Amino acid sequence: MSFASDIVQAAWVTGLLALTTTAILLVASPPLSWWIARTGSRWRAPVEALVALPLVLPPTVLGFYLLLAMAPSGPLGAMAQALAGAPLAFTFAGLVIGSIIYSLPFVTGPLASAFRTTDGHLLEAAASLGVAPAVRFLRLVLPMHRKALVAAGVLGFAHTVGEFGIVLMIGGNIPGETRVLSIALFDRVEMLDYAGAHVIAAALLVFSLVVLTFTYRWLRLP
C-alpha cells in the first residue's frame, strides 16, 4: 500500500472513530454530568472520581484491563460472543467502547462545570408550572448551555483523534479496522521514515491547534 493510501485509510478510520465516539458521548454525558453537578448523593464523589480516572491513569493500564474485559473469556467479550457471535477485542466496535471510556471525562467535565452555574430559580419556576424534570432538562438546561455542549463535543472529538496507548492495547494495528493516524505515525517512526512521520505529525499538530483555537473563541462569544 502506498503512503498516500495508507494515510487516507488511517484518516478515515480515525475520523469515523472520533465521530462515533463523540456522538455517543454527547447523548450519554449530559444526563451523567447533570447528576454529578446537581446531586447531593454520597455516591457523587466516587462516581466523579471513576469518570475522571482516565485523566490520571496511564492509557496502557486502562487498555490492559479493557483488553481483559473484551477477551473471549472476559465479561464484555463473552457478552459480544453471545449476542453477536463476534469478538470484541481488536475490532472497531471494541475501539469505540475504549474510546468512549477514555474520552468520557473530556466531555463530562466541561458539561458538569457548566451545569453547576444553572439558574436554579428558572428551574423552580418551570417546576411550579408542572414541567416534567426531563422536559426541563431538554428544553431549558441544554439550550442554556449550548456553548458548553459544543465545546465538550469538540474536545471529545479531538481527544479521540489523538488516542494512541489505549488504541494500541485493545485495537492493535489492523489496516482499515483499527489502524488510526497515531498508530500510522508510530509505524513510520519505527520504519525510520521520518519524512512520512513529519507529514502525519504536522497534520495532527495543526488539527489540534485549530480545534483548541475554535474552542476558546467559541467559549468567549457573547
C-alpha positions as CSV (number, residue, x, y, z in Angstrom):
1,M,0.0,0.0,0.0
2,S,1.3,3.5,-0.9
3,F,2.0,6.1,1.7
4,A,-1.0,8.2,0.5
5,S,-3.4,5.3,0.5
6,D,-2.2,4.3,4.0
7,I,-2.8,7.8,5.3
8,V,-6.2,8.2,3.7
9,Q,-7.3,4.9,5.1
10,A,-6.0,5.7,8.6
11,A,-7.6,9.1,8.5
12,W,-10.9,7.5,7.5
13,V,-10.8,5.1,10.5
14,T,-9.7,7.9,12.8
15,G,-12.5,10.2,11.7
16,L,-15.1,7.5,11.9
17,L,-13.9,6.5,15.4
18,A,-13.9,10.1,16.6
19,L,-17.4,10.9,15.1
20,T,-18.9,7.7,16.5
21,T,-17.4,8.2,20.0
22,T,-18.4,11.9,20.1
23,A,-22.0,11.2,19.0
24,I,-22.4,8.6,21.8
25,L,-20.8,10.8,24.4
26,L,-23.0,13.7,23.5
27,V,-26.0,11.6,24.2
28,A,-24.7,9.8,27.3
29,S,-22.7,12.5,29.0
30,P,-25.3,15.3,29.6
31,P,-27.5,13.3,32.0
32,L,-24.4,12.0,33.8
33,S,-22.9,15.5,34.0
34,W,-26.2,16.9,35.3
35,W,-26.4,14.2,38.0
36,I,-22.8,14.9,39.0
37,A,-23.4,18.7,39.1
38,R,-26.7,18.7,40.9
39,T,-26.9,15.6,43.1
40,G,-26.3,15.6,46.8
41,S,-25.8,11.8,46.9
42,R,-22.9,10.4,48.8
43,W,-22.1,8.5,45.6
44,R,-21.2,11.6,43.7
45,A,-17.6,11.7,44.7
46,P,-16.9,8.0,43.9
47,V,-18.7,8.3,40.5
48,E,-17.0,11.6,39.7
49,A,-13.6,10.0,40.5
50,L,-14.4,7.0,38.4
51,V,-15.3,9.1,35.4
52,A,-12.2,11.2,35.8
53,L,-9.9,8.2,36.2
54,P,-8.7,8.2,32.5
55,L,-7.3,11.7,33.2
56,V,-4.6,10.4,35.5
57,L,-4.4,6.7,34.7
58,P,-1.8,5.6,32.1
59,P,-3.6,4.7,28.9
60,T,-1.8,1.3,28.8
61,V,-3.2,0.4,32.3
62,L,-6.8,1.3,31.2
63,G,-6.2,-0.5,27.9
64,F,-4.9,-3.6,29.6
65,Y,-7.9,-4.0,31.8
66,L,-10.3,-3.3,28.9
67,L,-8.4,-5.9,26.9
68,L,-9.0,-8.4,29.6
69,A,-12.7,-7.5,29.7
70,M,-13.0,-7.8,26.0
71,A,-11.2,-11.1,25.7
72,P,-13.4,-14.1,24.8
73,S,-13.4,-15.2,28.5
74,G,-14.0,-11.6,29.8
75,P,-17.4,-10.2,30.6
76,L,-17.6,-7.8,27.6
77,G,-16.1,-10.3,25.2
78,A,-18.4,-13.1,26.3
79,M,-21.4,-10.9,26.0
80,A,-20.4,-9.9,22.5
81,Q,-19.9,-13.5,21.5
82,A,-23.3,-14.4,22.9
83,L,-25.2,-11.5,21.3
84,A,-23.4,-11.0,18.1
85,G,-21.3,-14.1,17.7
86,A,-18.2,-11.9,17.1
87,P,-15.2,-11.0,19.1
88,L,-14.8,-7.5,20.6
89,A,-11.0,-7.2,21.2
90,F,-9.1,-5.9,18.2
91,T,-12.2,-4.7,16.4
92,F,-13.6,-1.3,15.6
93,A,-16.5,-1.9,18.0
94,G,-14.1,-2.6,20.8
95,L,-12.1,0.5,19.9
96,V,-15.3,2.6,20.1
97,I,-16.0,1.2,23.6
98,G,-12.5,2.0,24.8
99,S,-12.6,5.5,23.2
100,I,-15.9,6.3,25.0
101,I,-14.4,5.4,28.3
102,Y,-11.1,7.2,27.6
103,S,-12.7,10.4,26.3
104,L,-15.6,10.5,28.8
105,P,-14.0,13.0,31.3
106,F,-13.2,15.4,28.4
107,V,-16.9,15.7,27.7
108,T,-18.4,15.2,31.1
109,G,-16.0,17.6,32.9
110,P,-16.8,20.8,31.0
111,L,-20.5,19.9,31.0
112,A,-20.7,19.4,34.8
113,S,-18.8,22.7,35.3
114,A,-21.3,24.5,33.1
115,F,-24.4,22.8,34.7
116,R,-23.3,23.9,38.1
117,T,-23.9,27.5,37.0
118,T,-27.5,26.8,36.0
119,D,-30.1,29.3,37.4
120,G,-32.0,27.3,40.0
121,H,-34.8,29.9,40.1
122,L,-35.6,29.3,36.5
123,L,-35.9,25.5,37.1
124,E,-38.1,26.1,40.1
125,A,-40.4,28.3,38.1
126,A,-40.7,25.7,35.4
127,A,-41.3,23.0,38.0
128,S,-44.1,25.2,39.6
129,L,-45.8,25.2,36.2
130,G,-45.8,21.4,36.1
131,V,-43.0,20.9,33.6
132,A,-41.5,17.4,34.0
133,P,-37.8,17.1,35.0
134,A,-36.9,15.5,31.7
135,V,-38.6,18.3,29.8
136,R,-36.9,20.9,31.9
137,F,-33.5,19.4,31.2
138,L,-34.1,19.1,27.4
139,R,-35.9,22.4,26.9
140,L,-34.2,24.6,29.4
141,V,-30.9,23.3,30.6
142,L,-29.4,22.0,27.4
143,P,-30.2,25.1,25.3
144,M,-28.9,27.3,28.1
145,H,-25.6,25.6,27.9
146,R,-25.2,25.0,24.2
147,K,-21.7,26.6,24.2
148,A,-20.5,24.1,26.7
149,L,-22.1,21.3,24.7
150,V,-20.3,22.3,21.5
151,A,-17.0,22.8,23.4
152,A,-17.3,19.4,25.1
153,G,-18.1,17.7,21.8
154,V,-15.1,19.3,20.1
155,L,-12.8,18.4,22.9
156,G,-14.1,14.8,22.9
157,F,-13.6,14.5,19.2
158,A,-10.1,16.0,19.3
159,H,-9.1,13.8,22.2
160,T,-10.3,10.7,20.4
161,V,-8.3,11.6,17.3
162,G,-5.1,11.8,19.4
163,E,-5.5,8.5,21.2
164,F,-2.6,6.1,21.0
165,G,-1.9,3.9,24.0
166,I,-5.4,2.6,24.5
167,V,-5.8,2.1,20.7
168,L,-2.7,0.0,20.6
169,M,-3.7,-2.1,23.6
170,I,-7.3,-3.0,22.6
171,G,-7.3,-2.4,18.8
172,G,-3.8,-3.3,17.7
173,N,-2.8,-2.2,14.2
174,I,-5.2,-3.7,11.7
175,P,-5.4,-1.6,8.4
176,G,-8.9,-0.4,7.6
177,E,-10.2,-1.7,11.0
178,T,-8.2,-0.3,14.0
179,R,-5.2,1.5,12.4
180,V,-5.6,5.1,13.2
181,L,-3.3,8.1,12.4
182,S,-1.4,7.9,15.7
183,I,-0.6,4.3,15.1
184,A,0.4,5.1,11.5
185,L,2.7,7.8,12.8
186,F,4.3,5.3,15.2
187,D,4.8,2.8,12.4
188,R,6.5,5.5,10.2
189,V,8.9,6.2,13.1
190,E,9.7,2.5,13.6
191,M,10.4,2.3,9.8
192,L,12.7,5.3,10.1
193,D,10.5,7.1,7.6
194,Y,10.8,10.4,9.3
195,A,9.5,12.3,6.2
196,G,6.3,10.4,6.4
197,A,6.1,10.8,10.1
198,H,6.5,14.5,9.8
199,V,3.5,14.7,7.5
200,I,1.3,12.8,9.9
201,A,2.6,14.6,13.0
202,A,2.3,18.1,11.4
203,A,-1.3,17.3,10.3
204,L,-2.2,16.2,13.9
205,L,-0.5,19.2,15.3
206,V,-2.3,21.7,13.1
207,F,-5.6,19.9,13.7
208,S,-5.1,20.1,17.5
209,L,-4.2,23.8,17.3
210,V,-7.2,24.7,15.2
211,V,-9.6,22.7,17.5
212,L,-8.3,24.5,20.6
213,T,-8.4,27.9,19.0
214,F,-12.0,27.3,17.9
215,T,-13.0,26.1,21.3
216,Y,-11.5,29.1,23.2
217,R,-13.1,31.6,20.7
218,W,-16.4,29.8,20.8
219,L,-16.5,30.0,24.6
220,R,-15.7,33.7,24.6
221,L,-18.6,34.5,22.2
222,P,-21.5,36.5,23.8
